[in-house]
Amino acid sequence: MHRLEWFFVIAFALYTFVIWWHRLRAHALHPWMAALFGIGLAADLLGTVLLCAASAASWTWTLHTASGLAALGIMASHFVWAVRAAKAGGSMERNFNRFSPWAWCIWIVSFISGIPYA
């Protein structure tokens, strides 16, 4: 495994923990969860930028490229939603809880589709 790919493993661990802990155990989105989500997003973004820079000469559009960029955008908006839901609660948090597994699944498609390139 290329050492830059560890950023995606970190993002996977943090996204998975926050989304599923919130959904299955906590049932309340706490600020520390939003912070972990943000660290996962930062790891995902940093890994994406560094790997794109490292492979700029051979960069092509694939399922992984398209799903990865889409997932990164979804997770960025999902993070903003998490921060707002942690502050506001109520229906914003309930909707976050409903949407989170779907956003996670989209991100997982990108994560898994990148494994052959590792």
C-alpha positions as CSV (number, residue, x, y, z in Angstrom):
1,M,0.0,0.0,0.0
2,H,1.3,3.4,-0.9
3,R,1.8,5.5,2.2
4,L,-0.6,8.3,0.9
5,E,-3.4,5.7,0.8
6,W,-3.4,5.6,4.6
7,F,-5.2,8.9,4.5
8,F,-8.2,7.1,3.0
9,V,-8.0,4.3,5.6
10,I,-8.1,7.0,8.3
11,A,-11.1,8.7,6.6
12,F,-12.8,5.3,6.3
13,A,-12.3,4.6,10.0
14,L,-13.5,8.0,11.1
15,Y,-16.5,8.2,8.7
16,T,-17.6,4.7,9.6
17,F,-17.3,5.2,13.3
18,V,-19.2,8.5,13.4
19,I,-22.0,7.6,11.0
20,W,-22.7,4.2,12.5
21,W,-22.1,5.1,16.1
22,H,-24.5,8.0,15.7
23,R,-27.1,5.8,14.0
24,L,-26.8,2.7,16.1
25,R,-25.7,3.8,19.6
26,A,-25.7,7.5,20.3
27,H,-28.9,8.8,18.6
28,A,-27.6,12.3,19.3
29,L,-25.0,14.0,17.2
30,H,-22.4,15.5,19.6
31,P,-19.8,18.1,18.6
32,W,-17.0,15.6,19.1
33,M,-18.6,13.4,16.5
34,A,-18.7,16.3,14.0
35,A,-15.1,17.0,14.8
36,L,-14.1,13.4,14.0
37,F,-16.1,13.6,10.9
38,G,-14.2,16.8,10.0
39,I,-10.8,15.1,10.6
40,G,-12.0,12.2,8.3
41,L,-12.9,14.8,5.7
42,A,-9.5,16.5,6.0
43,A,-7.7,13.1,5.7
44,D,-9.9,12.3,2.6
45,L,-9.2,15.6,1.0
46,L,-5.5,15.6,1.8
47,G,-5.1,12.0,0.4
48,T,-7.0,13.0,-2.8
49,V,-5.0,16.1,-3.4
50,L,-1.6,14.4,-2.7
51,L,-2.5,11.3,-4.9
52,C,-3.7,13.5,-7.7
53,A,-0.5,15.5,-7.6
54,A,1.6,12.3,-7.5
55,S,-0.2,10.8,-10.5
56,A,-0.9,13.9,-12.5
57,A,0.9,12.5,-15.6
58,S,-1.3,9.3,-15.7
59,W,-4.6,10.7,-14.4
60,T,-7.6,9.4,-16.2
61,W,-11.4,9.3,-15.7
62,T,-12.5,6.0,-14.3
63,L,-15.4,4.8,-12.1
64,H,-13.1,5.4,-9.2
65,T,-12.2,8.9,-10.2
66,A,-15.8,9.9,-10.8
67,S,-17.2,8.2,-7.7
68,G,-14.3,9.5,-5.6
69,L,-14.9,13.2,-6.6
70,A,-18.6,12.8,-6.1
71,A,-18.1,11.1,-2.7
72,L,-15.7,13.8,-1.6
73,G,-18.3,16.5,-2.5
74,I,-21.0,14.6,-0.7
75,M,-18.9,14.1,2.4
76,A,-18.0,17.8,2.4
77,S,-21.6,18.8,2.4
78,H,-22.4,16.0,4.8
79,F,-19.8,17.5,7.2
80,V,-21.4,20.9,7.0
81,W,-24.7,19.3,7.8
82,A,-23.2,17.4,10.7
83,V,-21.9,20.6,12.3
84,R,-25.3,22.3,11.9
85,A,-27.2,19.2,13.1
86,A,-24.9,19.0,16.2
87,K,-25.8,22.5,17.1
88,A,-29.5,22.5,16.1
89,G,-30.7,18.9,16.7
90,G,-34.3,18.2,16.0
91,S,-35.4,17.5,12.5
92,M,-32.1,18.5,11.1
93,E,-30.4,15.7,13.1
94,R,-33.1,13.1,12.2
95,N,-32.7,13.9,8.5
96,F,-28.9,13.6,9.0
97,N,-29.4,10.2,10.6
98,R,-31.5,9.0,7.6
99,F,-29.1,10.3,4.9
100,S,-25.9,9.3,6.6
101,P,-25.8,5.6,5.7
102,W,-26.5,6.5,2.0
103,A,-23.7,9.0,1.9
104,W,-21.4,6.4,3.6
105,C,-22.4,3.8,0.9
106,I,-21.5,6.2,-1.9
107,W,-18.2,6.9,-0.2
108,I,-17.6,3.1,0.2
109,V,-18.1,2.5,-3.5
110,S,-15.3,5.0,-4.1
111,F,-13.1,3.5,-1.4
112,I,-13.5,-0.1,-2.7
113,S,-13.1,0.9,-6.4
114,G,-9.7,2.4,-5.5
115,I,-8.4,-0.9,-4.0
116,P,-7.2,-2.3,-7.4
117,Y,-5.1,0.8,-7.8
118,A,-3.4,0.4,-4.4
